[in-house]
Amino acid sequence: MLSFIRAELRWLAAGFLLTFFSGFGQTYFISLSNDELMARFELSHGGIGLTYALATLTSAGILLEFGKIVDRVSTRTSVMIVVAGLGLACLLVSAAWAVWALFLAFLGLRLFGQGMMSHVAMTATGRWFEASRGRAVSLVALGHPASEAVMPPVAVAVLLAFGLKELWWIGAGVLAVIALPLFFFLLYRERVPQHAGGQAGEPAPAPKLSWRRGDVLREPVFFLMLLGVLCPPFMVTGLFFHQQHLIAIKDWPAGLWAAGFTTFAGAQVASSLLSGALTDRFSARALLPFYLIPLGLALTLPALLEPRWSIFMLMVMIGLTGGAAATIMGAIWPEVFGLKYLGEIRALTFAAMVASTAASPVITGALIDAGIVFTSQLAVMGGYCLLASLLMGLIQPRLAALASDDVRPHSAPAT
C-alpha cells in the first residue's frame, strides 16, 4: 500500500483533498451555523429545514446535467470551476440578506460542495485507475472522515472566537488561497489509466463498451441496484438529522453520543481500506450483497437495546457500512458501465443520492409528528437493508454479464 501511495501520490492527494474540502457543503459543517441563521432571518427549525431541503433537492436536479462537465473538460478545469463556485457560496452565506439569498447560498454549498466535489473526486479516480481502483477509491474516500474529524471543531472554535460571517469568510479564503493553488499544481496533467495486466488478484479491466445515461436508464438492473445503494444516504441522514430526538427518547447522554462519533470515524477508515483491497481482489459488484448488513443490524439496535454501551456498537456498524459504501460506489459504475461516459452516469446516481438525503429528514420527521416511534422506523429500515442485501445477491449474474460486455448498450453500434 505504501509503495502504491508513493507512486500515485499526486492523484491520490488531489482526490483526497476534493473529498476533504467537500466538508464545506456537508450537513455536519453547515448545520453549525443554523442557530445564528435562524436568529438573523427569524426562521423556525422547520423553516430553515425546509429551505435547506429545497436547496438540496434543487442541487440534485442541477447535478444531473452539470455533472456531465467531467466528461467534457479536463479534471483540472472541472476542479477549478467547482472550487470557485464553492468559494462564492461561502461568501454568500456570510452576506445573505434575505431568505431567498440564504436559499441560493445553501444551493451553492450543496451543489459545489456535497455534490460536485465528491462527484469529481470519485469520477476522476474511477477513470484514472483500473487495476488498483479499489485501493485508490478507498484512499480518496478517507477525505470524508478526515473532514468530519477536523472541520466541525475548527468551525466551532471560529464561531466562538469571531462569529458566523467570519467563519464563512475564512472558508472562502481557505478555498481561494490554499485549495485552488494546490489543485492547480497537483492536476497540471491528466493521469493515464492503469490497466490490469492479468496477474492474480487483479480485476478485469473496465468494459470495452461504454454505456450512455439513456442506456443505463433502459437497464432494469440499474433500478434494482438503486434499491440497495440508496440505503446508506437515506437512512444514515435520517438517523443523524433526528439524533437529538433519538438520544432523548433513549435517555442516552449527549456527551456519550458525541464520543461515539470517534468510533464511527475509526470504523469508516478501517472499512474503507479493507473494502478497497477486497474490491481489487474480487470486484465491487461482489461486495454489494454484504456491505449493507452492518447498517441493517445497527438500525435495529435502538429498538432492541437500552444500555449506553450500545451507542458504540451502533456507531461502529454504521461506520463499517459507510466506509465500504464510499469505496464500492466509487468503483461499481466504471466496472459495470465503462469509462467514457462515467461522468454523466455518476451524475445520475449522485443526484439520486443527494435527493434521498433531502427526502429522508422530511419523511422521518413527518412520521415522528404522526406518532410513529422513531426507533420503530429505524427497525423497519434495518429490516429493509437486510432484504436489499438479498436482492443485491440475486442480481449478481446480470451484473457479471454487464461487466463482461455480454450485454450491449442500446447506443452501441451493431456488430
LOLUMKE-468887 format. One record per residue (C-alpha): y, z, x negated; residue in three letters. Coordinates in pm, 1 decimal. Each point is the difference from the previous one (the first is absolute). Example, Ala and Ser with C-alpha at 12.3 -4.5 7.8 and 13.67 -1.06 7.14 Angstrom:
[rec [-450.0, 780.0, -1230.0], "Ala"]
[rec [344.0, -66.0, -137.0], "Ser"]
***
This chain:
[rec [0.0, 0.0, 0.0], "Met"]
[rec [247.0, 88.7, -278.3], "Leu"]
[rec [-59.5, -330.3, -177.9], "Ser"]
[rec [56.9, -181.6, 329.2], "Phe"]
[rec [327.2, 187.8, 56.8], "Ile"]
[rec [122.1, -75.9, -352.2], "Arg"]
[rec [-83.3, -369.1, 34.9], "Ala"]
[rec [162.6, -39.7, 341.8], "Glu"]
[rec [272.3, 265.2, -23.1], "Leu"]
[rec [291.3, -230.1, 83.0], "Arg"]
[rec [-136.7, -111.4, 337.4], "Trp"]
[rec [-163.2, 329.3, 93.0], "Leu"]
[rec [328.3, 179.2, -70.3], "Ala"]
[rec [189.9, -245.6, 219.2], "Ala"]
[rec [-240.8, 53.7, 288.8], "Gly"]
[rec [0.8, 377.7, -44.9], "Phe"]
[rec [380.3, 13.6, -0.3], "Leu"]
[rec [17.3, -212.5, 315.5], "Leu"]
[rec [-224.5, 240.7, 190.0], "Thr"]
[rec [186.3, 296.6, -150.6], "Phe"]
[rec [347.5, -122.7, 98.4], "Phe"]
[rec [-128.4, -87.9, 347.4], "Ser"]
[rec [40.3, 374.9, 56.9], "Gly"]
[rec [366.0, -60.8, 91.8], "Phe"]
[rec [-128.8, -168.5, 316.1], "Gly"]
[rec [-284.1, 238.8, 85.2], "Gln"]
[rec [8.6, 260.3, 276.2], "Thr"]
[rec [-56.5, 294.6, -236.2], "Tyr"]
[rec [329.1, -81.8, -178.0], "Phe"]
[rec [215.6, -127.0, 286.1], "Ile"]
[rec [-85.6, 291.0, 230.9], "Ser"]
[rec [156.7, 247.1, -244.8], "Leu"]
[rec [339.6, -130.6, 119.0], "Ser"]
[rec [-78.6, 35.0, 371.0], "Asn"]
[rec [184.0, 328.5, 61.5], "Asp"]
[rec [329.3, -124.9, -144.4], "Glu"]
[rec [-32.1, -337.3, 171.2], "Leu"]
[rec [-72.9, 166.3, 334.9], "Met"]
[rec [307.6, 219.1, -40.1], "Ala"]
[rec [219.9, -292.5, -107.0], "Arg"]
[rec [-92.3, -217.5, 299.0], "Phe"]
[rec [-80.1, 279.5, 249.0], "Glu"]
[rec [-358.6, -123.2, 38.9], "Leu"]
[rec [-294.1, 197.8, 132.9], "Ser"]
[rec [-341.4, -5.3, -168.3], "His"]
[rec [-104.4, -258.6, 255.4], "Gly"]
[rec [313.6, -204.6, -60.7], "Gly"]
[rec [-40.8, -29.2, -373.3], "Ile"]
[rec [-374.5, -52.1, 40.6], "Gly"]
[rec [58.1, -289.4, 240.3], "Leu"]
[rec [259.0, -156.4, -233.3], "Thr"]
[rec [-244.0, 28.4, -288.5], "Tyr"]
[rec [-293.1, -141.5, 198.9], "Ala"]
[rec [201.4, -299.6, 121.3], "Leu"]
[rec [118.0, -71.9, -354.5], "Ala"]
[rec [-357.5, 21.1, -128.4], "Thr"]
[rec [-131.9, -233.9, 270.7], "Leu"]
[rec [281.8, -245.7, -68.2], "Thr"]
[rec [-79.3, 5.1, -371.3], "Ser"]
[rec [-363.7, -81.5, 80.5], "Ala"]
[rec [108.6, -307.0, 195.7], "Gly"]
[rec [230.8, -120.1, -278.5], "Ile"]
[rec [-269.8, 62.3, -260.3], "Leu"]
[rec [-227.4, -256.4, 167.4], "Leu"]
[rec [228.1, -281.8, -119.2], "Glu"]
[rec [193.2, 160.3, -285.4], "Phe"]
[rec [-325.3, 105.1, -167.2], "Gly"]
[rec [-79.6, -365.6, -68.2], "Lys"]
[rec [265.5, 0.4, -271.5], "Ile"]
[rec [-257.1, 113.0, -256.8], "Val"]
[rec [-183.1, -331.5, 49.4], "Asp"]
[rec [315.2, -206.8, -52.0], "Arg"]
[rec [191.1, 154.1, -290.1], "Val"]
[rec [-93.9, 181.9, -319.1], "Ser"]
[rec [-97.7, 365.3, 8.3], "Thr"]
[rec [311.1, 92.1, -198.7], "Arg"]
[rec [227.9, -176.3, 250.0], "Thr"]
[rec [-176.3, 171.9, 291.2], "Ser"]
[rec [39.6, 338.9, -167.1], "Val"]
[rec [369.9, -53.8, -79.0], "Met"]
[rec [68.8, -84.5, 366.5], "Ile"]
[rec [-198.3, 296.7, 129.1], "Val"]
[rec [154.2, 255.0, -238.5], "Val"]
[rec [349.4, -124.9, 80.1], "Ala"]
[rec [-70.5, 22.6, 373.3], "Gly"]
[rec [-133.1, 353.5, -31.7], "Leu"]
[rec [302.3, 105.6, -203.2], "Gly"]
[rec [237.3, -133.8, 266.4], "Leu"]
[rec [-197.1, 185.8, 268.0], "Ala"]
[rec [43.3, 324.0, -196.4], "Cys"]
[rec [375.5, -57.8, -9.2], "Leu"]
[rec [2.9, -65.7, 373.3], "Leu"]
[rec [-170.3, 333.4, 73.6], "Val"]
[rec [276.7, 173.2, -191.6], "Ser"]
[rec [277.6, -194.0, 172.5], "Ala"]
[rec [-146.4, -33.7, 352.3], "Ala"]
[rec [277.2, 64.7, 253.5], "Trp"]
[rec [-186.6, -63.3, 326.4], "Ala"]
[rec [-352.6, 13.0, 137.6], "Val"]
[rec [-34.6, -377.5, -17.5], "Trp"]
[rec [93.6, 12.8, -370.8], "Ala"]
[rec [-261.8, 271.1, -49.0], "Leu"]
[rec [-252.9, -227.8, 171.6], "Phe"]
[rec [87.0, -279.1, -247.6], "Leu"]
[rec [-31.7, 244.6, -289.3], "Ala"]
[rec [-342.0, 115.0, 120.7], "Phe"]
[rec [-98.6, -364.8, 48.2], "Leu"]
[rec [94.9, -81.9, -360.1], "Gly"]
[rec [-181.8, 302.7, -138.3], "Leu"]
[rec [-317.5, -75.3, 195.0], "Arg"]
[rec [6.0, -375.4, -62.2], "Leu"]
[rec [81.8, -0.5, -371.1], "Phe"]
[rec [-148.5, 339.7, -91.3], "Gly"]
[rec [-310.0, 77.8, 202.7], "Gln"]
[rec [-64.3, -366.4, 77.6], "Gly"]
[rec [96.2, -248.0, -269.0], "Met"]
[rec [-29.0, 214.1, -312.7], "Met"]
[rec [-359.0, 94.1, 78.9], "Ser"]
[rec [-72.4, -352.5, 125.4], "His"]
[rec [127.1, -167.7, -317.9], "Val"]
[rec [-178.5, 252.8, -222.5], "Ala"]
[rec [-340.4, -46.4, 161.7], "Met"]
[rec [32.4, -376.2, 50.0], "Thr"]
[rec [100.8, -61.4, -360.6], "Ala"]
[rec [-272.9, 228.1, -136.3], "Thr"]
[rec [-262.3, -162.3, 220.2], "Gly"]
[rec [110.4, -341.9, -125.2], "Arg"]
[rec [32.1, 96.4, -367.3], "Trp"]
[rec [-343.5, 160.4, -37.2], "Phe"]
[rec [-343.6, -120.0, 107.0], "Glu"]
[rec [-265.8, 142.3, -231.1], "Ala"]
[rec [174.6, 340.1, -7.9], "Ser"]
[rec [180.3, -11.2, 333.7], "Arg"]
[rec [-141.2, 333.4, 117.6], "Gly"]
[rec [112.6, 189.9, -308.5], "Arg"]
[rec [339.9, -169.2, -0.3], "Ala"]
[rec [70.7, 72.1, 366.8], "Val"]
[rec [-117.4, 361.9, -34.0], "Ser"]
[rec [242.2, 56.6, -289.8], "Leu"]
[rec [291.5, -169.3, 174.1], "Val"]
[rec [-67.0, 203.3, 315.4], "Ala"]
[rec [46.2, 323.4, -197.6], "Leu"]
[rec [373.0, -58.6, 33.8], "Gly"]
[rec [-24.4, 124.6, 358.4], "His"]
[rec [-132.5, 352.9, -72.7], "Pro"]
[rec [227.6, 19.3, -304.9], "Ala"]
[rec [297.7, -74.2, 223.3], "Ser"]
[rec [-121.1, 252.4, 259.0], "Glu"]
[rec [-17.2, 265.6, -272.3], "Ala"]
[rec [333.7, -73.7, -171.5], "Val"]
[rec [250.4, -135.0, 249.9], "Met"]
[rec [3.0, 266.3, 277.2], "Pro"]
[rec [70.8, 301.2, -227.0], "Pro"]
[rec [266.3, -197.2, -188.3], "Val"]
[rec [155.4, -105.6, 330.1], "Ala"]
[rec [4.9, 357.8, 129.7], "Val"]
[rec [168.8, 117.4, -320.1], "Ala"]
[rec [265.9, -272.6, 26.8], "Val"]
[rec [60.0, 75.8, 368.2], "Leu"]
[rec [48.1, 369.2, -73.4], "Leu"]
[rec [225.9, -61.3, -299.2], "Ala"]
[rec [208.9, -290.2, 132.4], "Phe"]
[rec [-82.6, -133.6, 348.0], "Gly"]
[rec [-132.3, -294.7, 195.0], "Leu"]
[rec [253.9, -260.6, -109.0], "Lys"]
[rec [-53.3, 82.7, -364.7], "Glu"]
[rec [-378.4, -16.3, 36.4], "Leu"]
[rec [7.1, -357.3, 126.9], "Trp"]
[rec [270.1, -104.2, -247.9], "Trp"]
[rec [-222.1, 128.6, -278.7], "Ile"]
[rec [-295.5, -187.7, 149.8], "Gly"]
[rec [195.2, -324.9, -3.2], "Ala"]
[rec [110.4, 70.8, -356.4], "Gly"]
[rec [-356.8, 60.6, -118.7], "Val"]
[rec [-109.8, -331.6, 149.0], "Leu"]
[rec [295.1, -189.9, -153.0], "Ala"]
[rec [13.0, 162.8, -343.5], "Val"]
[rec [-366.0, 80.4, -66.1], "Ile"]
[rec [-228.1, -201.0, 229.7], "Ala"]
[rec [164.9, -342.9, -18.6], "Leu"]
[rec [16.2, -18.5, -383.5], "Pro"]
[rec [-357.0, 130.5, -30.0], "Leu"]
[rec [-137.8, -262.0, 236.5], "Phe"]
[rec [207.2, -273.7, -163.0], "Phe"]
[rec [-158.2, 86.5, -334.3], "Phe"]
[rec [-356.7, 62.4, 118.2], "Leu"]
[rec [-21.8, -315.0, 211.4], "Leu"]
[rec [166.8, -250.5, -229.0], "Tyr"]
[rec [-313.4, -214.5, 31.1], "Arg"]
[rec [-285.0, -28.5, 248.0], "Glu"]
[rec [-344.9, 118.2, -95.6], "Arg"]
[rec [-279.0, -258.8, -4.2], "Val"]
[rec [-281.6, 132.3, 223.2], "Pro"]
[rec [-301.5, 145.7, -178.5], "Gln"]
[rec [-320.5, -166.7, 118.3], "His"]
[rec [-337.8, 161.1, 3.3], "Ala"]
[rec [-226.0, -127.8, -266.9], "Gly"]
[rec [-326.4, 61.9, 177.7], "Gly"]
[rec [-86.3, 313.6, -193.0], "Gln"]
[rec [-187.3, 287.2, 161.3], "Ala"]
[rec [216.5, 223.6, 207.1], "Gly"]
[rec [268.5, -262.1, 62.2], "Glu"]
[rec [56.5, -123.5, 354.9], "Pro"]
[rec [4.6, -363.2, 96.6], "Ala"]
[rec [341.3, -166.6, -32.2], "Pro"]
[rec [218.3, -44.5, 304.2], "Ala"]
[rec [-107.8, -282.6, 233.1], "Pro"]
[rec [90.4, -352.5, -109.7], "Lys"]
[rec [112.5, -64.8, 358.8], "Leu"]
[rec [326.9, 165.0, 91.2], "Ser"]
[rec [60.7, 93.4, 361.5], "Trp"]
[rec [332.9, -34.3, 179.0], "Arg"]
[rec [126.5, 261.0, 245.4], "Arg"]
[rec [-92.5, -226.1, 292.8], "Gly"]
[rec [-356.0, -29.0, -131.7], "Asp"]
[rec [-28.3, 376.3, -30.6], "Val"]
[rec [124.1, 51.0, 356.5], "Leu"]
[rec [-275.8, -234.9, 121.9], "Arg"]
[rec [-267.2, 205.3, -177.5], "Glu"]
[rec [-134.9, 273.3, 235.3], "Pro"]
[rec [-121.7, 222.3, -282.8], "Val"]
[rec [361.8, 48.4, -114.2], "Phe"]
[rec [79.1, 186.4, 322.6], "Phe"]
[rec [-318.2, 204.3, -35.2], "Leu"]
[rec [116.8, 97.1, -348.3], "Met"]
[rec [335.1, 112.6, 139.8], "Leu"]
[rec [-182.2, 241.8, 231.0], "Leu"]
[rec [-103.4, 182.8, -316.2], "Gly"]
[rec [276.1, -53.3, -254.4], "Val"]
[rec [277.1, 114.0, 236.4], "Leu"]
[rec [-167.0, 340.1, 45.4], "Cys"]
[rec [156.6, 171.8, -305.8], "Pro"]
[rec [363.5, -107.5, 57.5], "Pro"]
[rec [-10.2, 72.0, 374.3], "Phe"]
[rec [-188.3, 327.9, -11.1], "Met"]
[rec [144.4, 155.7, -315.1], "Val"]
[rec [354.2, -83.8, 110.3], "Thr"]
[rec [-65.9, 162.9, 337.3], "Gly"]
[rec [-142.4, 309.7, -168.4], "Leu"]
[rec [283.4, 45.6, -249.5], "Phe"]
[rec [276.9, -85.1, 247.2], "Phe"]
[rec [-119.0, 283.7, 225.5], "His"]
[rec [-107.6, 229.9, -282.7], "Gln"]
[rec [235.8, 279.2, 103.7], "Gln"]
[rec [-149.1, -3.2, 349.1], "His"]
[rec [-351.5, 11.6, -146.7], "Leu"]
[rec [60.4, 296.6, -229.7], "Ile"]
[rec [172.6, 181.7, 287.6], "Ala"]
[rec [-293.6, -34.4, 241.0], "Ile"]
[rec [-248.1, 85.4, -279.7], "Lys"]
[rec [215.2, 290.6, -123.8], "Asp"]
[rec [-26.7, -128.0, -354.9], "Trp"]
[rec [270.8, 110.9, -250.6], "Pro"]
[rec [249.2, -277.9, -71.7], "Ala"]
[rec [-2.2, 87.2, -369.9], "Gly"]
[rec [-375.2, -34.3, -21.8], "Leu"]
[rec [15.3, -332.2, 182.3], "Trp"]
[rec [262.4, -124.7, -248.5], "Ala"]
[rec [-221.2, 114.6, -289.3], "Ala"]
[rec [-278.2, -210.4, 146.4], "Gly"]
[rec [191.7, -314.6, -90.9], "Phe"]
[rec [-83.7, 67.2, -365.1], "Thr"]
[rec [-370.1, -39.1, 76.6], "Thr"]
[rec [85.0, -300.7, 217.2], "Phe"]
[rec [171.9, -174.9, -291.8], "Ala"]
[rec [-277.2, 93.6, -243.8], "Gly"]
[rec [-268.6, -136.2, 231.7], "Ala"]
[rec [201.0, -318.8, 44.4], "Gln"]
[rec [20.0, -59.6, -374.9], "Val"]
[rec [-368.2, 69.1, -59.3], "Ala"]
[rec [-107.5, -214.5, 294.2], "Ser"]
[rec [226.5, -287.9, -99.4], "Ser"]
[rec [-141.1, -14.4, -353.0], "Leu"]
[rec [-361.0, 34.8, 115.5], "Leu"]
[rec [34.5, -262.7, 272.2], "Ser"]
[rec [159.3, -235.0, -252.8], "Gly"]
[rec [-306.8, 21.4, -223.5], "Ala"]
[rec [-232.1, -39.6, 298.4], "Leu"]
[rec [195.4, -300.9, 125.6], "Thr"]
[rec [-41.2, -174.8, -334.7], "Asp"]
[rec [-370.6, 78.4, 0.6], "Arg"]
[rec [-95.2, -65.5, 362.6], "Phe"]
[rec [302.0, -168.1, 174.8], "Ser"]
[rec [264.8, 138.0, 234.4], "Ala"]
[rec [-182.8, -116.3, 312.3], "Arg"]
[rec [-304.6, 207.3, -96.1], "Ala"]
[rec [212.6, 317.2, 11.3], "Leu"]
[rec [136.3, -61.5, 350.7], "Leu"]
[rec [-283.7, 182.1, 184.3], "Pro"]
[rec [47.8, 317.5, -205.6], "Phe"]
[rec [367.4, 70.4, -67.3], "Tyr"]
[rec [87.6, 108.4, 356.1], "Leu"]
[rec [-271.3, 267.3, 16.6], "Ile"]
[rec [202.9, 276.1, -177.0], "Pro"]
[rec [295.7, -62.3, 232.8], "Leu"]
[rec [-227.0, 10.4, 304.0], "Gly"]
[rec [-142.8, 334.9, -105.7], "Leu"]
[rec [342.4, 137.0, -95.0], "Ala"]
[rec [153.6, -70.9, 340.4], "Leu"]
[rec [-272.6, 196.9, 177.8], "Thr"]
[rec [65.5, 313.4, -208.9], "Leu"]
[rec [306.4, 135.7, 187.6], "Pro"]
[rec [-201.7, 2.1, 324.0], "Ala"]
[rec [-300.7, 170.2, -163.1], "Leu"]
[rec [133.7, 240.7, -263.5], "Leu"]
[rec [259.3, 277.0, 6.3], "Glu"]
[rec [-5.2, 144.9, -356.8], "Pro"]
[rec [300.4, -71.0, -218.4], "Arg"]
[rec [-214.3, -138.7, -280.7], "Trp"]
[rec [-85.7, -293.6, 226.5], "Ser"]
[rec [349.4, -133.4, -77.1], "Ile"]
[rec [-116.2, -91.8, -349.4], "Phe"]
[rec [-321.2, -158.2, 126.5], "Met"]
[rec [205.7, -206.2, 244.1], "Leu"]
[rec [244.3, -113.7, -269.6], "Met"]
[rec [-271.9, -91.3, -249.3], "Val"]
[rec [-187.2, -217.6, 247.0], "Met"]
[rec [314.9, -175.8, 119.2], "Ile"]
[rec [92.5, -60.4, -363.2], "Gly"]
[rec [-342.4, -150.3, -73.1], "Leu"]
[rec [47.7, -258.9, 271.5], "Thr"]
[rec [365.5, -56.6, -89.9], "Gly"]
[rec [-71.5, -73.6, -365.0], "Gly"]
[rec [-289.0, -232.2, 79.9], "Ala"]
[rec [200.3, -178.0, 271.0], "Ala"]
[rec [279.0, -89.9, -242.3], "Ala"]
[rec [-248.4, -159.3, -240.2], "Thr"]
[rec [-215.3, -174.5, 258.7], "Ile"]
[rec [298.0, -146.7, 186.4], "Met"]
[rec [135.3, -140.3, -325.5], "Gly"]
[rec [-327.6, -175.3, -81.6], "Ala"]
[rec [-164.4, -98.5, 329.1], "Ile"]
[rec [234.8, -277.8, 112.7], "Trp"]
[rec [-8.1, -214.9, -318.1], "Pro"]
[rec [-372.9, 65.5, -26.1], "Glu"]
[rec [-68.8, -133.0, 348.7], "Val"]
[rec [282.0, -248.0, 68.6], "Phe"]
[rec [108.0, -129.2, -340.8], "Gly"]
[rec [314.5, 11.0, -211.5], "Leu"]
[rec [223.3, -297.4, 79.1], "Lys"]
[rec [145.5, 133.6, 325.9], "Tyr"]
[rec [-61.8, 366.4, -71.1], "Leu"]
[rec [362.5, 92.7, 67.6], "Gly"]
[rec [4.7, -122.8, 358.9], "Glu"]
[rec [-339.5, 157.7, 73.9], "Ile"]
[rec [98.1, 336.5, -147.1], "Arg"]
[rec [331.7, -18.5, 185.6], "Ala"]
[rec [-198.3, -27.6, 323.3], "Leu"]
[rec [-223.6, 297.6, -78.7], "Thr"]
[rec [286.9, 207.8, -137.9], "Phe"]
[rec [210.3, -67.3, 308.2], "Ala"]
[rec [-289.6, 122.0, 214.4], "Ala"]
[rec [-21.5, 313.5, -214.1], "Met"]
[rec [374.1, 66.4, 25.1], "Val"]
[rec [-12.8, -49.9, 377.0], "Ala"]
[rec [-285.3, 249.9, 25.1], "Ser"]
[rec [204.4, 261.1, -188.0], "Thr"]
[rec [284.3, -51.5, 246.1], "Ala"]
[rec [-223.2, 23.1, 307.7], "Ala"]
[rec [-201.1, 303.5, -105.3], "Ser"]
[rec [267.1, 274.9, 26.0], "Pro"]
[rec [114.1, -134.9, 336.9], "Val"]
[rec [-349.7, -16.5, 149.2], "Ile"]
[rec [-120.9, 334.9, -132.0], "Thr"]
[rec [328.5, 164.5, 96.1], "Gly"]
[rec [-21.5, -134.8, 355.0], "Ala"]
[rec [-355.9, 131.8, 30.2], "Leu"]
[rec [114.1, 343.2, -123.8], "Ile"]
[rec [276.6, -3.3, 261.3], "Asp"]
[rec [-262.2, -93.6, 261.5], "Ala"]
[rec [-200.4, 310.4, -86.5], "Gly"]
[rec [-271.1, -161.3, -215.7], "Ile"]
[rec [-73.1, 254.3, -274.4], "Val"]
[rec [81.1, -147.0, -341.5], "Phe"]
[rec [-321.4, 124.5, -161.3], "Thr"]
[rec [-196.6, -179.8, 271.8], "Ser"]
[rec [192.2, -318.1, -73.2], "Gln"]
[rec [-86.1, 33.7, -368.5], "Leu"]
[rec [-367.2, 55.3, 79.0], "Ala"]
[rec [-9.7, -318.6, 208.0], "Val"]
[rec [162.5, -187.0, -287.8], "Met"]
[rec [-262.3, 142.4, -235.1], "Gly"]
[rec [-281.1, -120.1, 221.9], "Gly"]
[rec [159.5, -343.5, 15.1], "Tyr"]
[rec [11.0, -12.5, -382.8], "Cys"]
[rec [-374.6, 57.8, -16.3], "Leu"]
[rec [-63.1, -276.5, 256.2], "Leu"]
[rec [232.7, -230.8, -195.5], "Ala"]
[rec [-202.8, 71.4, -314.8], "Ser"]
[rec [-310.5, -121.1, 182.1], "Leu"]
[rec [187.0, -313.1, 109.8], "Leu"]
[rec [107.7, -68.0, -360.0], "Met"]
[rec [-368.3, 4.6, -94.6], "Gly"]
[rec [-97.1, -241.1, 276.9], "Leu"]
[rec [251.8, -265.4, -112.1], "Ile"]
[rec [-117.2, -4.2, -361.9], "Gln"]
[rec [-202.8, -324.7, 30.7], "Pro"]
[rec [299.4, -187.7, 138.6], "Arg"]
[rec [230.3, 136.8, -272.9], "Leu"]
[rec [-250.8, -107.7, -265.5], "Ala"]
[rec [-5.3, -350.2, 148.0], "Ala"]
[rec [379.6, -17.4, -5.7], "Leu"]
[rec [19.5, 124.2, -358.3], "Ala"]
[rec [-258.1, -253.6, -120.2], "Ser"]
[rec [168.9, -295.7, 176.7], "Asp"]
[rec [-294.4, -49.5, 236.3], "Asp"]
[rec [264.0, -2.9, 276.0], "Val"]
[rec [281.6, -254.1, -28.7], "Arg"]
[rec [351.4, 63.5, 131.6], "Pro"]
[rec [120.5, -236.3, 274.4], "His"]
[rec [276.4, -134.9, -224.4], "Ser"]
[rec [-238.7, -89.2, -283.2], "Ala"]
[rec [-49.0, -375.8, -49.2], "Pro"]
[rec [-332.9, -133.8, 120.8], "Ala"]
[rec [-262.3, -66.7, -266.0], "Thr"]
***
